[in-house]
Amino acid sequence: MSSTVSSSIDLNAEGKATGYLIIGDSTNNSGWATFNVPIIKVKNGVGPTVLVLAGNHGDEYEGQFAAATLAHELKASDVHGRIIIIPCLSQEASKAGTRHWPTGVNFNRTFPGNENGAVSDKLAHYLTNELFPMSDAVMDIHSGGRGMYFIPCSHMVWAKDKKQRAKMFASMLAWNTSHHLIFPEQPGTNPASLLAGEAERQGKTLFTTELGGAGVATFETTQLAKDGLQNALRMSGVIDGAPKSRVELGLSAPIFVDMRGPHAYHSATHTGLYENIIGLGKAVKKGEVIGLIHEMDHPDTPAVKIFAEQDGVVGVMRGFPRVTPGDVVAVIGKPYASTDAMPENI
């Protein structure tokens, strides 16, 4: 049990309650302060526990809208088990409209946390040691933030264990997005430091998305978040109703995009403004120009071309045009009609 974070509501009590995770803090203006993160619990009888999380990054808004709407509208009579909702994990980042907390912390790189660290570390520790263990499923709703724009999708990291992989596939399909992206472990990142990585390590059923980006939330991507969340909750058995597939909803079959190729990630080579030349979901051939970097201080200098390094479709493109060398500007993957057609290893 955490000694530096507590809940103002009883998460085990029946019914609906709204309160705060109270995190010990000390600021320049208040030596004995607390940092309060809103939390909502809805419990009704016996059943699974589902943890709904949004605002892991502050500039990703669709999940925050969907989780807040769920928290307002959900009634205890709707639930069979327990749903715990944190509509915005990174409160300070959301208020600032930034990916990271004002301290510079990327909350999605702080797991498993530190009970005696900064506020972000304490919150990650509480999730790791209190909320994840009591949950059967964890829903971590993302979009691309300001920097990137994803073709609105649910996604997963390719798991070596086939049973785990099958479970992740099923969770991915629950969102009914037109595309599902399959990623390798994030380059240059310790997967154990991610919220999703910690949830998977604990054996939880994981649902996660990338519903757009560029620091905006459209009506369409927000509706995807709300509808997908409802369908995922039905799939988890925590609310009434059977989950429906895209085909059952009269929609086209989904496309699976394999991002595991060694040349999937494309990065800026120069400083300037990046112009997307190829749109999301569009097919490209190796060697085709996918973007231009404009050096705006020297209009006489030709734009630098960024070339596709493999055949495929554009699953992710640049959202915020300003780039420096090393910034990812596009991710290209190979499309499949079924995950069964994907190679085991790349």
C-alpha positions as CSV (number, residue, x, y, z in Angstrom):
1,M,0.0,0.0,0.0
2,S,1.3,3.4,-0.9
3,S,2.1,5.8,1.9
4,T,2.3,8.9,-0.4
5,V,-0.9,8.5,-2.5
6,S,-4.4,7.8,-1.2
7,S,-7.9,7.8,-2.7
8,S,-10.5,10.0,-1.2
9,I,-13.2,7.5,-2.2
10,D,-13.6,3.8,-1.3
11,L,-12.8,1.9,-4.5
12,N,-14.4,-1.3,-3.1
13,A,-17.7,0.2,-2.0
14,E,-20.9,-0.4,-4.1
15,G,-22.3,2.4,-6.2
16,K,-20.9,5.5,-7.9
17,A,-18.5,7.9,-6.4
18,T,-16.3,10.7,-7.6
19,G,-13.2,11.9,-5.8
20,Y,-9.4,12.3,-6.0
21,L,-6.2,10.5,-5.8
22,I,-4.4,12.6,-3.2
23,I,-0.7,12.8,-3.8
24,G,1.7,14.2,-1.3
25,D,3.5,17.3,-2.7
26,S,5.7,20.2,-1.6
27,T,5.8,23.4,-3.6
28,N,7.4,26.8,-3.4
29,N,4.0,28.2,-2.3
30,S,3.0,25.4,0.0
31,G,5.4,23.1,1.8
32,W,2.6,20.8,2.9
33,A,0.6,20.5,-0.4
34,T,-1.3,17.8,-2.1
35,F,-1.7,17.2,-5.8
36,N,-5.2,15.9,-6.6
37,V,-6.0,13.7,-9.6
38,P,-9.8,13.2,-10.3
39,I,-10.9,9.5,-10.1
40,I,-14.4,8.0,-10.6
41,K,-15.5,4.6,-9.4
42,V,-18.7,2.7,-10.4
43,K,-19.3,-0.6,-8.8
44,N,-22.3,-3.0,-9.0
45,G,-22.0,-6.5,-7.7
46,V,-19.7,-9.2,-9.0
47,G,-17.8,-9.0,-12.2
48,P,-14.6,-7.8,-13.8
49,T,-12.7,-4.6,-12.9
50,V,-11.8,-2.4,-15.9
51,L,-9.5,0.6,-15.5
52,V,-10.1,3.4,-18.0
53,L,-7.2,5.9,-18.4
54,A,-6.8,8.9,-20.6
55,G,-4.5,12.0,-20.8
56,N,-1.4,9.9,-20.3
57,H,0.1,12.6,-22.6
58,G,-1.5,16.0,-22.0
59,D,-2.0,17.0,-25.7
60,E,-4.0,13.9,-26.6
61,Y,-7.6,14.8,-26.2
62,E,-9.9,12.2,-27.6
63,G,-9.5,9.8,-24.7
64,Q,-10.0,12.7,-22.2
65,F,-13.3,13.5,-23.8
66,A,-14.4,9.8,-24.0
67,A,-13.4,9.1,-20.4
68,A,-15.0,12.2,-19.0
69,T,-18.2,11.5,-20.9
70,L,-18.3,7.9,-19.6
71,A,-17.7,9.2,-16.0
72,H,-20.7,11.6,-16.3
73,E,-23.1,9.3,-18.0
74,L,-22.4,5.9,-16.4
75,K,-24.8,4.7,-13.8
76,A,-24.3,1.9,-11.3
77,S,-27.1,-0.1,-12.8
78,D,-25.2,-0.1,-16.1
79,V,-22.2,-2.0,-14.6
80,H,-21.6,-5.6,-13.8
81,G,-18.5,-5.5,-11.7
82,R,-16.4,-2.3,-11.4
83,I,-15.2,0.5,-13.7
84,I,-12.5,2.9,-12.4
85,I,-11.9,6.0,-14.5
86,I,-9.1,8.5,-14.5
87,P,-10.1,11.0,-17.2
88,C,-6.7,12.8,-17.2
89,L,-3.5,11.2,-15.8
90,S,-1.3,14.2,-16.7
91,Q,-3.3,17.1,-15.4
92,E,-0.6,19.7,-15.6
93,A,0.4,18.7,-19.1
94,S,-3.2,18.8,-20.3
95,K,-3.7,22.3,-18.9
96,A,-0.5,23.5,-20.6
97,G,-1.5,21.7,-23.9
98,T,1.8,19.8,-23.9
99,R,2.9,16.2,-24.2
100,H,5.1,16.3,-21.1
101,W,4.5,17.7,-17.6
102,P,5.9,21.2,-16.9
103,T,8.7,19.4,-15.1
104,G,9.7,17.9,-18.4
105,V,8.6,14.4,-17.4
106,N,7.0,12.1,-20.0
107,F,4.5,10.3,-17.8
108,N,4.5,7.3,-20.1
109,R,8.2,6.7,-19.4
110,T,8.0,6.7,-15.6
111,F,6.8,3.1,-14.7
112,P,6.9,1.3,-12.4
113,G,7.3,4.6,-10.5
114,N,8.8,5.6,-7.2
115,E,6.7,6.0,-4.1
116,N,9.0,8.7,-2.7
117,G,9.8,10.5,-6.0
118,A,8.2,13.4,-7.8
119,V,4.4,13.6,-8.1
120,S,4.5,11.8,-11.5
121,D,6.6,9.0,-10.0
122,K,4.2,8.6,-7.1
123,L,1.2,8.4,-9.4
124,A,2.9,5.8,-11.6
125,H,3.8,3.8,-8.4
126,Y,0.2,3.9,-7.3
127,L,-1.1,2.7,-10.6
128,T,1.5,-0.1,-10.7
129,N,1.0,-1.3,-7.1
130,E,-2.6,-0.4,-6.4
131,L,-4.8,0.0,-9.4
132,F,-3.3,-2.5,-11.9
133,P,-3.4,-5.4,-9.5
134,M,-7.1,-4.9,-8.8
135,S,-7.9,-4.6,-12.5
136,D,-8.7,-7.3,-15.1
137,A,-8.3,-5.0,-18.0
138,V,-6.6,-1.6,-18.6
139,M,-7.7,0.8,-21.3
140,D,-5.0,3.4,-22.2
141,I,-6.5,5.8,-24.8
142,H,-3.9,7.7,-26.9
143,S,-3.7,9.8,-30.0
144,G,-0.6,11.2,-31.7
145,G,-0.2,14.4,-29.6
146,R,1.0,17.6,-31.3
147,G,4.0,16.0,-33.0
148,M,2.4,13.1,-35.0
149,Y,-0.8,12.3,-36.8
150,F,-1.9,8.6,-36.9
151,I,-4.4,7.2,-39.2
152,P,-7.1,6.7,-36.4
153,C,-6.4,3.2,-35.1
154,S,-6.2,0.8,-32.3
155,H,-2.8,-0.9,-32.1
156,M,-0.6,-3.4,-30.3
157,V,3.0,-4.4,-30.0
158,W,3.7,-7.8,-31.6
159,A,4.1,-10.3,-28.7
160,K,6.2,-13.4,-29.0
161,D,3.8,-15.4,-26.9
162,K,1.0,-16.5,-29.2
163,K,-1.6,-16.7,-26.5
164,Q,-0.9,-13.2,-25.4
165,R,-0.8,-12.1,-29.0
166,A,-4.3,-13.6,-29.6
167,K,-5.7,-11.7,-26.6
168,M,-4.1,-8.5,-27.8
169,F,-5.6,-9.0,-31.3
170,A,-9.1,-9.4,-29.8
171,S,-8.7,-6.2,-27.7
172,M,-7.4,-4.3,-30.7
173,L,-10.4,-5.3,-32.8
174,A,-12.9,-4.1,-30.2
175,W,-12.3,-0.4,-31.2
176,N,-13.7,-0.9,-34.7
177,T,-11.2,1.5,-36.3
178,S,-10.7,1.2,-40.0
179,H,-7.0,0.4,-39.4
180,H,-5.1,-1.5,-36.8
181,L,-1.3,-0.9,-36.5
182,I,1.1,-3.6,-35.4
183,F,4.3,-2.1,-33.9
184,P,7.6,-3.5,-32.7
185,E,8.9,-2.3,-29.3
186,Q,9.4,1.4,-29.4
187,P,12.9,2.3,-30.7
188,G,15.2,3.6,-28.0
189,T,12.7,3.0,-25.2
190,N,12.7,0.6,-22.3
191,P,9.3,-1.2,-22.8
192,A,9.1,-1.8,-19.0
193,S,8.9,2.0,-18.5
194,L,5.7,2.3,-20.4
195,L,2.2,2.2,-18.8
196,A,1.1,-0.4,-21.3
197,G,4.3,-2.4,-20.7
198,E,3.7,-2.5,-17.0
199,A,0.0,-3.5,-17.4
200,E,1.1,-6.3,-19.8
201,R,3.8,-7.4,-17.4
202,Q,1.1,-7.9,-14.8
203,G,-1.0,-10.0,-17.2
204,K,-3.8,-7.5,-17.7
205,T,-5.9,-7.4,-20.9
206,L,-4.7,-4.2,-22.6
207,F,-6.7,-1.9,-24.9
208,T,-4.9,1.0,-26.5
209,T,-5.3,3.4,-29.4
210,E,-3.8,6.2,-31.5
211,L,-6.8,8.2,-32.6
212,G,-5.4,11.0,-34.7
213,G,-3.1,13.7,-33.3
214,A,-1.5,17.0,-34.4
215,G,-2.8,18.4,-31.1
216,V,-6.4,18.5,-32.3
217,A,-9.5,16.3,-31.6
218,T,-12.0,16.2,-34.5
219,F,-15.6,15.2,-34.2
220,E,-14.8,12.0,-36.0
221,T,-11.8,10.9,-33.8
222,T,-13.6,11.8,-30.6
223,Q,-16.6,9.8,-31.7
224,L,-14.3,6.9,-32.5
225,A,-13.0,7.1,-28.9
226,K,-16.4,7.2,-27.4
227,D,-17.9,4.4,-29.5
228,G,-14.8,2.3,-29.2
229,L,-14.7,2.6,-25.5
230,Q,-18.3,1.5,-25.2
231,N,-17.6,-1.6,-27.4
232,A,-14.4,-2.4,-25.5
233,L,-16.3,-2.3,-22.2
234,R,-18.9,-4.6,-23.6
235,M,-16.2,-7.0,-24.8
236,S,-14.8,-6.9,-21.2
237,G,-18.2,-8.0,-19.9
238,V,-18.5,-5.1,-17.5
239,I,-21.5,-3.4,-19.1
240,D,-24.5,-4.9,-20.9
241,G,-24.6,-5.8,-24.5
242,A,-22.6,-7.9,-26.9
243,P,-19.6,-6.3,-28.7
244,K,-20.1,-5.7,-32.4
245,S,-17.5,-6.0,-35.2
246,R,-17.1,-3.5,-38.1
247,V,-18.8,-6.0,-40.4
248,E,-21.8,-6.3,-38.0
249,L,-22.0,-2.5,-38.1
250,G,-22.1,-2.4,-41.8
251,L,-18.6,-1.0,-42.2
252,S,-15.7,-2.2,-44.4
253,A,-13.3,-4.9,-43.1
254,P,-10.3,-3.4,-41.2
255,I,-6.8,-3.1,-42.6
256,F,-3.9,-4.3,-40.6
257,V,-0.6,-2.4,-41.1
258,D,2.6,-4.1,-40.1
259,M,5.0,-1.5,-38.8
260,R,7.7,-4.0,-37.7
261,G,9.9,-3.5,-40.8
262,P,13.5,-2.3,-40.2
263,H,12.8,0.7,-42.5
264,A,9.3,1.6,-41.2
265,Y,10.4,4.8,-39.2
266,H,11.5,7.8,-41.2
267,S,13.2,10.8,-39.6
268,A,14.1,14.3,-40.4
269,T,17.6,14.9,-41.7
270,H,17.6,18.7,-41.5
271,T,16.1,21.5,-39.5
272,G,13.1,23.3,-40.9
273,L,9.4,23.0,-41.7
274,Y,8.2,19.5,-42.8
275,E,5.6,19.2,-45.5
276,N,3.7,15.9,-45.8
277,I,3.5,15.0,-49.5
278,I,1.7,11.7,-49.1
279,G,-1.5,11.4,-47.1
280,L,-2.4,8.9,-44.4
281,G,-3.4,5.4,-45.7
282,K,-1.9,6.1,-49.1
283,A,0.3,3.5,-50.8
284,V,3.9,4.4,-51.5
285,K,6.8,2.7,-53.2
286,K,10.4,2.6,-52.0
287,G,12.2,5.7,-53.3
288,E,9.1,7.8,-53.6
289,V,9.2,11.3,-52.1
290,I,7.0,11.4,-49.0
291,G,7.9,14.8,-47.5
292,L,9.9,18.0,-47.9
293,I,11.9,19.9,-45.3
294,H,11.8,23.7,-46.1
295,E,14.5,25.9,-44.7
296,M,12.4,29.1,-44.4
297,D,15.3,31.4,-43.6
298,H,16.8,30.7,-47.0
299,P,14.0,30.6,-49.6
300,D,16.6,30.2,-52.4
301,T,17.6,26.8,-50.9
302,P,15.7,23.9,-52.4
303,A,13.6,21.8,-50.0
304,V,15.2,18.6,-48.7
305,K,13.4,15.5,-49.9
306,I,12.6,12.6,-47.6
307,F,12.2,9.3,-49.5
308,A,10.2,6.2,-48.6
309,E,12.7,3.5,-47.5
310,Q,10.2,0.7,-48.1
311,D,7.0,-0.1,-49.9
312,G,3.8,0.1,-47.9
313,V,1.2,2.6,-46.7
314,V,1.6,5.7,-44.6
315,G,0.2,4.9,-41.2
316,V,1.7,7.9,-39.3
317,M,2.7,11.3,-40.6
318,R,4.1,14.5,-39.1
319,G,1.6,16.7,-37.2
320,F,3.7,19.7,-36.0
321,P,5.7,20.9,-39.0
322,R,8.8,22.3,-37.2
323,V,11.4,19.6,-37.2
324,T,15.1,19.0,-36.2
325,P,17.3,16.1,-37.3
326,G,16.1,12.9,-35.7
327,D,12.4,13.8,-35.4
328,V,10.2,11.1,-36.8
329,V,8.2,12.4,-39.7
330,A,6.5,9.3,-41.0
331,V,6.0,5.6,-40.3
332,I,5.3,3.3,-43.3
333,G,4.0,-0.3,-42.9
334,K,2.8,-3.1,-45.1
335,P,-0.9,-3.6,-45.3
336,Y,-2.7,-7.0,-44.8
337,A,-6.3,-8.1,-44.8
338,S,-5.6,-10.4,-41.9
339,T,-3.1,-10.8,-39.2
340,D,-2.8,-14.5,-40.2
341,A,-1.0,-13.4,-43.3
342,M,1.7,-11.5,-41.4
343,P,5.1,-13.1,-41.1
344,E,6.1,-14.4,-37.7
345,N,9.4,-12.6,-37.7
346,I,10.8,-9.6,-39.7
